[in-house]
Amino acid sequence: MDKDKDDQLHGNIVVNIFRCSNLLERIGRKLVCEVGLTSVHQWFILSSLAEGDLSLKQLGQNTQVTKQNMTGMIDRLKQHQYVTTYEAPDDRRVTLVRITDKGQEALVRLEQFDIFGTQTNFKHLCTDDLSSFNRCLLQLIRNMNEGQHRP
């Protein structure tokens, strides 16, 4: 493939990722409102915490959110009793976040909507395609993160 076609393909991919992102945001906003959350990012945070307690820094890395924004989101989630925070036992400078029962209930309700299941958005993609797509997305995220750290 020549450089012009390569550049055009890259541009098309970026535009399509933005389109997909906008659609996911629109769908996600409707869903989170139905369970009492105020943003899709809150869903990301609760999903990250479903595996166990994480520090604010780890949550920021998992969700691609800055520390300042993460602190505000965690404060709002705390106010509505979706999460609790505590100091790390081995380093009091580190704040850990834990999902509450109410947060777990919100996640369960979100999972029940099954908008991303095989009967809907992914119905024409086989498991191999989805695995490959997921690997590509993860690599793209890694590349973009590395690009941010270059001078």
Phi, psi and chi 1 to 4 in degrees:
 res  aa     phi    psi   chi1   chi2   chi3   chi4
   1 MET       -  135.4 -164.8 -179.8  -78.9      -
   2 ASP   -81.0  167.6   64.4   25.1      -      -
   3 LYS   -59.2  -42.0 -179.4  160.0  175.2   25.2
   4 ASP   -61.7  -43.8  -72.4  -18.7      -      -
   5 LYS   -67.9  -37.8  -74.8 -173.2  179.1 -176.2
   6 ASP   -60.5  -48.6 -130.4   17.4      -      -
   7 ASP   -61.1  -40.3  -71.5  -13.5      -      -
   8 GLN   -64.8  -42.4 -176.7  178.6    4.3      -
   9 LEU   -61.9  -46.0  177.5   59.7      -      -
  10 HIS   -59.3  -43.9  -65.9  167.4      -      -
  11 GLY   -62.2  -42.1      -      -      -      -
  12 ASN   -63.0  -40.4  -71.6  -19.4      -      -
  13 ILE   -62.0  -46.7  -70.4  169.3      -      -
  14 VAL   -60.9  -45.9  169.6      -      -      -
  15 VAL   -60.6  -43.1  167.1      -      -      -
  16 ASN   -67.8  -33.9  -73.1  -31.5      -      -
  17 ILE   -65.0  -42.1  -72.0  172.2      -      -
  18 PHE   -62.8  -41.7  -81.8  121.5      -      -
  19 ARG   -59.3  -48.1  -76.4 -179.1 -179.0  148.3
  20 CYS   -62.0  -42.8 -171.1      -      -      -
  21 SER   -59.6  -43.8  175.3      -      -      -
  22 ASN   -63.1  -42.1  -73.0  -21.9      -      -
  23 LEU   -65.0  -44.0  -71.7  167.5      -      -
  24 LEU   -62.5  -40.6  -71.1  171.1      -      -
  25 GLU   -62.2  -45.7  179.5   73.2   25.5      -
  26 ARG   -62.2  -47.8 -170.1  177.7  -41.3  142.2
  27 ILE   -63.8  -46.1  -66.5  165.7      -      -
  28 GLY   -61.0  -40.5      -      -      -      -
  29 ARG   -59.7  -42.6  -95.0 -164.2  -43.4  -93.0
  30 LYS   -62.3  -44.0  -72.5  178.8 -173.9  175.1
  31 LEU   -66.8  -45.8  -64.7  176.7      -      -
  32 VAL   -65.4  -33.7  -63.0      -      -      -
  33 CYS   -61.8  -36.5  -74.7      -      -      -
  34 GLU   -67.6  -22.0  -69.7 -172.5   35.5      -
  35 VAL  -107.5    4.2  -59.0      -      -      -
  36 GLY    97.2    1.3      -      -      -      -
  37 LEU   -85.0  162.3  -61.2  174.3      -      -
  38 THR  -109.5   -8.2   58.5      -      -      -
  39 SER  -154.6  157.1   76.9      -      -      -
  40 VAL   -64.9  -32.9  174.6      -      -      -
  41 HIS   -60.3  -34.1  -78.7   98.8      -      -
  42 GLN   -63.6  -36.6  -70.7  179.5  -24.8      -
  43 TRP   -62.5  -44.9 -177.2    1.3      -      -
  44 PHE   -57.4  -44.6  -63.4  162.7      -      -
  45 ILE   -62.7  -49.7  -68.4  167.1      -      -
  46 LEU   -60.9  -40.1  -66.5  179.7      -      -
  47 SER   -61.7  -41.2  -66.5      -      -      -
  48 SER   -63.8  -36.6  -66.5      -      -      -
  49 LEU   -79.1  -13.1  -67.4  170.2      -      -
  50 ALA   -61.8  -26.4      -      -      -      -
  51 GLU   -84.1  -13.7  -59.6  -62.9  -42.7      -
  52 GLY   145.3  171.9      -      -      -      -
  53 ASP   -64.8  142.9  -58.7   -4.2      -      -
  54 LEU  -136.2  155.3  -64.4  171.2      -      -
  55 SER   -78.6  164.2   69.4      -      -      -
  56 LEU   -58.4  -39.4  -71.5  173.9      -      -
  57 LYS   -63.4  -45.8 -178.5  178.2 -179.7  178.4
  58 GLN   -62.7  -40.8  -69.9  168.1  -44.0      -
  59 LEU   -62.3  -41.7  -81.3  170.3      -      -
  60 GLY   -60.8  -42.7      -      -      -      -
  61 GLN   -66.7  -41.1  -69.4  169.3  -20.2      -
  62 ASN   -65.8  -35.0  -74.0   -2.0      -      -
  63 THR  -105.7   -3.3   58.9      -      -      -
  64 GLN    63.0   37.7  -56.5  -63.9  -50.4      -
  65 VAL  -115.1  140.6  172.8      -      -      -
  66 THR   -66.4  157.6   64.0      -      -      -
  67 LYS   -59.0  -42.4 -176.3 -179.7  178.3 -172.4
  68 GLN   -61.4  -47.0 -177.8  178.6    3.2      -
  69 ASN   -66.5  -37.5  -72.3  -23.8      -      -
  70 MET   -62.2  -43.1 -178.6   57.7   64.8      -
  71 THR   -59.1  -44.8  -59.2      -      -      -
  72 GLY   -63.6  -42.0      -      -      -      -
  73 MET   -66.2  -40.5  -75.0 -170.3  -88.6      -
  74 ILE   -65.7  -40.8  -66.8  -59.8      -      -
  75 ASP   -58.4  -44.2  -73.0  -16.7      -      -
  76 ARG   -66.2  -40.9  -75.7 -173.5  -69.5  -75.5
  77 LEU   -64.0  -37.1  -75.2  167.1      -      -
  78 LYS   -64.5  -44.4  -91.5  178.5   67.6  173.3
  79 GLN   -57.4  -34.6  -71.8  171.6   -4.2      -
  80 HIS   -97.1    9.5  -63.9  -73.4      -      -
  81 GLN    64.3   32.7  -59.3  171.9  -19.4      -
  82 TYR   -87.9  -24.4  -68.9  104.5      -      -
  83 VAL  -141.4  162.3  -59.4      -      -      -
  84 THR  -126.5  160.5   59.9      -      -      -
  85 THR  -126.9  156.6   58.7      -      -      -
  86 TYR  -157.9  161.1   62.1   98.1      -      -
  87 GLU   -77.4  141.1  -67.9  176.4  -10.4      -
  88 ALA   -64.0  132.9      -      -      -      -
  89 PRO   -60.9  -31.2   -0.1    0.6      -      -
  90 ASP   -93.7   -9.3   54.8  -24.5      -      -
  91 ASP  -157.1  102.2 -172.7  -13.2      -      -
  92 ARG   -66.3  -12.4  -65.7  178.3   51.8 -166.3
  93 ARG   -76.4  -16.9  -62.6  170.0  -64.7  174.7
  94 VAL   -96.3  126.6  175.7      -      -      -
  95 THR   -98.4  125.4  -60.7      -      -      -
  96 LEU  -101.7  149.8  -65.1  172.7      -      -
  97 VAL  -120.8  137.0 -176.0      -      -      -
  98 ARG  -127.9  137.3  173.1  176.0  -66.9  148.1
  99 ILE   -75.1  141.6 -168.2  169.5      -      -
 100 THR   -94.3  175.5   62.9      -      -      -
 101 ASP   -60.0  -39.4  -70.9  -17.5      -      -
 102 LYS   -63.6  -39.4 -176.7  177.4  178.2 -179.8
 103 GLY   -64.4  -41.7      -      -      -      -
 104 GLN   -62.1  -41.3  -70.5  -77.5    8.1      -
 105 GLU   -62.4  -41.0  -71.0  169.2   16.8      -
 106 ALA   -62.1  -42.4      -      -      -      -
 107 LEU   -62.8  -43.1  -86.7 -179.2      -      -
 108 VAL   -60.9  -43.6  167.0      -      -      -
 109 ARG   -63.7  -39.9  -73.5 -175.3   60.6 -154.9
 110 LEU   -64.5  -39.6  -75.1  163.8      -      -
 111 GLU   -66.6  -28.3  -70.5  167.4    4.5      -
 112 GLN   -68.3  -23.1  -70.3  172.2  -12.1      -
 113 PHE   -67.4  -28.5  -69.7  118.6      -      -
 114 ASP    47.6   40.0 -165.9   32.8      -      -
 115 ILE   -72.2  -16.4   60.1  155.8      -      -
 116 PHE  -108.8   14.9  -58.3  111.0      -      -
 117 GLY   -77.8  177.9      -      -      -      -
 118 THR   -67.9  -20.5   55.3      -      -      -
 119 GLN   -82.4   -7.3  -59.5  -56.2  -49.2      -
 120 THR  -122.6 -107.1   55.5      -      -      -
 121 ASN   -64.4  -28.9  -61.7  -18.0      -      -
 122 PHE  -102.0   12.3  -65.7  135.4      -      -
 123 LYS   -62.9  -23.6   65.8 -176.9  171.0 -169.9
 124 HIS  -102.3   12.9  -62.7  -64.4      -      -
 125 LEU  -118.4  131.1  -61.4  167.8      -      -
 126 CYS   -82.5  168.9   69.2      -      -      -
 127 THR   -58.7  -40.5  -58.7      -      -      -
 128 ASP   -62.3  -43.0  -72.6  -16.1      -      -
 129 ASP   -61.7  -43.8  -68.9  -19.0      -      -
 130 LEU   -65.9  -40.0  -69.3  169.7      -      -
 131 SER   -63.4  -44.3  -66.6      -      -      -
 132 SER   -63.4  -44.7  177.6      -      -      -
 133 PHE   -60.0  -44.1 -179.8   58.9      -      -
 134 ASN   -63.0  -42.3 -169.3   51.7      -      -
 135 ARG   -61.1  -42.9  -81.1 -168.8  -55.4  -82.8
 136 CYS   -62.7  -43.9  -71.1      -      -      -
 137 LEU   -62.0  -44.1  -73.5  173.1      -      -
 138 LEU   -62.5  -40.5  -69.7  171.2      -      -
 139 GLN   -66.1  -40.7 -174.4   60.1   54.6      -
 140 LEU   -60.9  -42.5 -176.2   60.0      -      -
 141 ILE   -62.7  -44.9  -69.0  166.6      -      -
 142 ARG   -60.2  -45.7  -78.1 -169.0  -66.6  -88.6
 143 ASN   -60.3  -43.6  -67.7  -10.6      -      -
 144 MET   -66.2  -39.7  -69.8  168.0   51.1      -
 145 ASN   -64.3  -42.3  -82.2  -32.9      -      -
 146 GLU   -63.7  -39.3  -72.5  172.6    9.7      -
 147 GLY   -62.1  -30.7      -      -      -      -
 148 GLN   -71.3  -24.1  -72.5 -176.8  -18.1      -
 149 HIS   -92.9   -2.4  -58.6  -61.6      -      -
 150 ARG   -80.8  147.8  -71.6 -172.2 -155.6  132.5
 151 PRO   -67.8      -    8.6   -9.7      -      -
